[in-house]
Amino acid sequence: MLHANRPLRSVLYLPASNARALVKARSLEVDAIIFDLEDAVAPDEKAGARNTLAQALDEGGYGARLKIVRVNALDTPWGVADAKSAADMGADAVLLPKVDGPAQLDALAALTGDLPLWAMMETPLGMLNAAAIAAHGRCAGLVMGTNDLAKDMGTRFRPDRLPMMAGLGLCLLAAKAHGVAIVDGVYNAFKDDEGLKAECEQGRDMGFDGKTLIHPAQVAIANAAFAPTEEEVELARRQIDAYEAAIAEGQAVAVVDNRIVENLHVATARETLAKRDAIATLNAR
């Protein structure tokens, strides 16, 4: 599973038409980049953006960052050409917008060879078909498109995102059931650090692997929110040590901080330490 050993705390959207941004991204401390050929690129710049991105990826320099290309929908004038080009760009995955069902991933796979596929989850029908989309044999990740989803649902903005919870929950369950990555939608107010921090923490508590971002200023907050804290790492170590000591004494459970520790808690603790190590490895690279 891709996300089992690769951090996805921060996933930054970049317009593929902006050569300067493509250069700057090589030095940003992001876990993944979505090079956008869709919403961030004007219609008359689509072909040029495709060429600009191909050149940037050919030049390299993005290190261990996951490189995802978001193409235009296949029923647009640019989508097929985007998909065919993405297969030759040296990207790690291709992201398809507004996926309503697995048939759209079938069509994309026919154009992209062996490239892993990611799906934008941003329509009511996509929410209802989340399990089938995540179960697709080539699907490696889901990306929440909360702005489009809110538009289609006619919801009002709420800091607690209550109108979104059904859709977010369906996609989370689908991703976890089928072992694919899932990242939360963007936070639009890129100068509102407290609001971003709160939404990142909400997403982390819900089980998202990370958050999509629209501005480099958001990266540090997302990286911190989706990484294990020092307290979580220390507790994980103590849980593992206590459980192993209990097993050595012929007991099935241990007690740490007046709480029962069973094998399921130890599995979570080991995942916490593995995530910490994976982040350290990524940062070193």
C-alpha positions as CSV (number, residue, x, y, z in Angstrom):
1,M,0.0,0.0,0.0
2,L,1.4,3.3,-1.0
3,H,0.5,5.3,2.0
4,A,1.6,2.6,4.5
5,N,5.3,3.7,4.1
6,R,5.1,7.2,2.5
7,P,4.0,10.2,4.4
8,L,1.2,12.3,2.9
9,R,0.8,15.0,5.5
10,S,1.0,17.9,3.1
11,V,-0.2,17.7,-0.5
12,L,0.2,21.0,-2.3
13,Y,-1.6,22.0,-5.5
14,L,0.5,23.8,-8.0
15,P,-0.6,25.3,-11.4
16,A,1.3,23.4,-14.1
17,S,1.4,26.6,-16.1
18,N,3.5,28.5,-13.5
19,A,7.1,27.8,-14.3
20,R,8.3,29.8,-11.3
21,A,6.1,27.8,-8.9
22,L,7.3,24.5,-10.4
23,V,10.9,25.6,-9.6
24,K,10.1,26.8,-6.1
25,A,8.3,23.5,-5.3
26,R,11.7,21.7,-5.4
27,S,12.6,23.3,-2.1
28,L,9.3,23.1,-0.3
29,E,9.0,20.7,2.6
30,V,5.9,19.0,1.2
31,D,5.2,15.3,1.1
32,A,3.4,15.4,-2.2
33,I,2.7,17.8,-5.1
34,I,-0.4,17.8,-7.3
35,F,0.7,19.4,-10.5
36,D,-2.6,20.8,-11.7
37,L,-3.6,20.9,-15.4
38,E,-7.3,21.4,-14.5
39,D,-8.8,24.2,-12.5
40,A,-5.7,26.2,-12.0
41,V,-5.0,26.5,-15.7
42,A,-7.0,28.8,-18.1
43,P,-8.4,27.1,-21.2
44,D,-6.1,28.9,-23.6
45,E,-3.1,27.8,-21.5
46,K,-3.9,24.1,-21.2
47,A,-1.5,22.9,-24.0
48,G,1.3,25.1,-22.9
49,A,0.9,24.0,-19.3
50,R,1.2,20.4,-20.3
51,N,4.5,21.1,-22.1
52,T,5.8,23.3,-19.2
53,L,5.1,20.5,-16.7
54,A,6.6,17.8,-18.9
55,Q,9.8,19.8,-19.1
56,A,9.9,20.5,-15.3
57,L,9.4,16.8,-14.5
58,D,12.0,15.8,-17.0
59,E,14.5,18.1,-15.3
60,G,13.7,16.5,-12.0
61,G,14.8,17.9,-8.6
62,Y,11.7,17.0,-6.7
63,G,13.4,14.5,-4.5
64,A,11.2,12.0,-2.6
65,R,8.1,14.1,-3.0
66,L,5.2,12.2,-4.5
67,K,4.5,13.7,-7.9
68,I,0.8,13.6,-8.9
69,V,-0.5,15.1,-12.1
70,R,-4.2,16.2,-12.1
71,V,-5.5,16.0,-15.6
72,N,-8.6,17.5,-17.1
73,A,-11.7,15.3,-17.2
74,L,-11.6,12.9,-20.2
75,D,-14.8,14.4,-21.7
76,T,-13.2,17.8,-22.0
77,P,-11.1,18.9,-25.1
78,W,-7.9,18.4,-23.1
79,G,-8.4,15.4,-20.9
80,V,-7.2,12.6,-23.3
81,A,-4.1,14.5,-24.3
82,D,-3.4,15.2,-20.6
83,A,-3.7,11.6,-19.7
84,K,-1.5,10.3,-22.5
85,S,1.1,12.9,-21.7
86,A,1.1,12.2,-18.0
87,A,2.1,8.6,-18.7
88,D,5.3,9.8,-20.2
89,M,6.1,12.7,-17.7
90,G,7.9,10.7,-15.0
91,A,5.0,11.3,-12.6
92,D,4.2,8.9,-9.7
93,A,0.4,9.0,-10.2
94,V,-2.3,10.7,-12.2
95,L,-5.4,12.3,-10.6
96,L,-8.7,12.4,-12.3
97,P,-11.3,15.0,-11.3
98,K,-15.0,14.5,-10.5
99,V,-14.9,10.7,-10.4
100,D,-18.5,9.4,-10.1
101,G,-17.7,5.7,-10.5
102,P,-15.0,3.1,-11.4
103,A,-15.8,3.2,-15.1
104,Q,-14.1,6.6,-15.3
105,L,-10.9,5.0,-13.8
106,D,-11.2,2.2,-16.4
107,A,-11.2,4.8,-19.2
108,L,-8.2,6.6,-17.6
109,A,-6.2,3.4,-17.1
110,A,-6.6,2.7,-20.8
111,L,-4.6,5.9,-21.5
112,T,-2.0,5.9,-18.8
113,G,-0.3,2.5,-18.8
114,D,0.8,1.2,-15.5
115,L,0.7,4.6,-13.7
116,P,-1.2,4.5,-10.4
117,L,-4.5,6.3,-10.4
118,W,-6.0,8.7,-7.9
119,A,-9.6,9.9,-7.8
120,M,-11.0,13.3,-6.9
121,M,-14.0,12.7,-4.7
122,E,-16.1,15.8,-5.2
123,T,-19.6,14.9,-6.4
124,P,-22.6,13.5,-4.6
125,L,-22.6,10.5,-6.9
126,G,-18.9,9.9,-6.1
127,M,-19.7,9.9,-2.4
128,L,-22.3,7.2,-3.0
129,N,-19.9,5.1,-5.1
130,A,-16.8,5.7,-2.9
131,A,-16.4,2.0,-2.1
132,A,-16.5,0.9,-5.7
133,I,-14.0,3.6,-6.7
134,A,-11.6,2.7,-3.9
135,A,-11.9,-1.0,-4.8
136,H,-10.7,-0.3,-8.4
137,G,-7.6,-2.4,-9.0
138,R,-5.6,0.6,-10.1
139,C,-6.8,3.1,-7.5
140,A,-4.0,4.2,-5.2
141,G,-5.6,7.2,-3.5
142,L,-8.6,9.4,-2.9
143,V,-8.5,13.2,-2.8
144,M,-11.5,15.1,-1.2
145,G,-12.7,18.0,-3.4
146,T,-14.7,19.7,-0.7
147,N,-15.3,23.0,-2.6
148,D,-17.0,21.3,-5.5
149,L,-18.9,18.9,-3.2
150,A,-20.2,21.9,-1.1
151,K,-21.4,23.6,-4.4
152,D,-23.2,20.5,-5.6
153,M,-24.8,19.9,-2.2
154,G,-25.8,23.6,-1.7
155,T,-24.3,23.6,1.8
156,R,-23.2,26.6,3.9
157,F,-19.7,27.0,5.3
158,R,-19.4,25.8,8.9
159,P,-16.1,25.5,10.8
160,D,-17.2,22.0,12.1
161,R,-18.0,20.9,8.5
162,L,-21.1,19.1,9.7
163,P,-22.8,19.2,6.2
164,M,-19.7,17.4,4.8
165,M,-19.5,14.6,7.4
166,A,-21.6,12.0,5.5
167,G,-19.5,12.3,2.4
168,L,-16.2,12.5,4.2
169,G,-17.1,9.5,6.3
170,L,-18.1,7.4,3.3
171,C,-14.8,8.1,1.5
172,L,-12.8,7.4,4.6
173,L,-14.5,4.1,5.1
174,A,-13.9,3.2,1.5
175,A,-10.2,4.1,1.6
176,K,-9.6,2.2,4.8
177,A,-11.6,-0.8,3.6
178,H,-9.5,-1.1,0.4
179,G,-6.1,0.1,1.7
180,V,-5.7,3.2,-0.4
181,A,-4.5,6.6,0.6
182,I,-6.9,9.4,1.4
183,V,-6.2,13.2,1.8
184,D,-8.6,15.8,3.0
185,G,-9.9,18.8,1.1
186,V,-8.3,22.3,1.0
187,Y,-8.8,25.1,3.5
188,N,-9.5,28.2,1.5
189,A,-8.5,31.0,3.9
190,F,-4.8,30.5,3.5
191,K,-4.0,33.4,5.9
192,D,-6.1,31.9,8.7
193,D,-3.6,29.8,10.5
194,E,-5.8,28.9,13.5
195,G,-8.7,27.9,11.2
196,L,-6.3,25.7,9.2
197,K,-4.8,24.1,12.3
198,A,-8.3,23.3,13.6
199,E,-9.4,21.7,10.3
200,C,-6.1,19.8,10.0
201,E,-6.5,18.4,13.5
202,Q,-10.2,17.5,12.7
203,G,-9.1,15.6,9.6
204,R,-6.3,13.9,11.4
205,D,-8.6,12.7,14.2
206,M,-11.1,11.4,11.5
207,G,-8.3,9.3,9.9
208,F,-7.1,11.2,6.9
209,D,-3.5,10.7,5.9
210,G,-3.0,14.4,5.2
211,K,-4.4,17.5,3.7
212,T,-4.4,19.1,0.3
213,L,-3.1,22.7,0.4
214,I,-3.4,25.8,-1.9
215,H,-0.5,27.8,-0.6
216,P,3.1,27.1,0.6
217,A,2.3,29.0,3.8
218,Q,0.0,26.2,4.9
219,V,2.6,23.5,4.7
220,A,4.2,23.7,8.1
221,I,0.8,23.5,9.9
222,A,-0.3,20.5,7.9
223,N,3.0,18.7,8.5
224,A,2.8,19.2,12.2
225,A,-0.9,18.2,12.5
226,F,-0.5,14.9,10.6
227,A,2.7,13.8,12.3
228,P,2.8,11.9,15.6
229,T,3.5,14.2,18.5
230,E,6.4,13.6,20.9
231,E,3.8,12.5,23.5
232,E,2.2,10.0,21.1
233,V,5.6,8.6,20.3
234,E,6.6,8.3,23.9
235,L,3.3,6.6,24.8
236,A,3.7,4.2,21.9
237,R,7.1,3.1,23.2
238,R,5.7,2.6,26.7
239,Q,2.8,0.6,25.4
240,I,5.0,-1.7,23.4
241,D,7.4,-2.2,26.2
242,A,4.7,-2.9,28.8
243,Y,2.8,-5.3,26.5
244,E,6.0,-7.3,25.6
245,A,6.8,-7.5,29.3
246,A,3.3,-8.8,30.0
247,I,3.5,-11.4,27.2
248,A,6.9,-12.6,28.6
249,E,5.1,-13.2,31.9
250,G,2.3,-15.2,30.3
251,Q,-0.3,-12.4,30.4
252,A,-2.4,-11.2,27.5
253,V,-2.8,-7.6,28.4
254,A,-0.8,-4.8,30.1
255,V,-1.7,-1.6,31.9
256,V,-0.2,1.8,31.0
257,D,-1.4,5.0,32.6
258,N,-4.3,3.1,34.1
259,R,-5.5,1.9,30.7
260,I,-5.7,-1.6,29.3
261,V,-3.2,-2.3,26.5
262,E,-4.0,-5.2,24.2
263,N,-2.5,-6.4,21.0
264,L,-4.7,-4.0,18.9
265,H,-3.3,-1.0,20.9
266,V,0.2,-2.3,20.3
267,A,-0.5,-2.5,16.5
268,T,-1.5,1.1,16.6
269,A,1.6,2.0,18.6
270,R,3.9,0.3,16.1
271,E,2.1,2.2,13.3
272,T,2.8,5.4,15.2
273,L,6.5,4.7,15.4
274,A,6.6,3.6,11.8
275,K,5.0,6.8,10.7
276,R,7.5,8.8,12.7
277,D,10.4,6.9,11.1
278,A,9.0,7.3,7.6
279,I,8.7,11.1,8.1
280,A,12.3,11.2,9.3
281,T,13.4,9.2,6.3
282,L,11.5,11.5,3.9
283,N,13.0,14.6,5.5
284,A,16.5,13.2,5.3
285,R,16.0,12.7,1.5
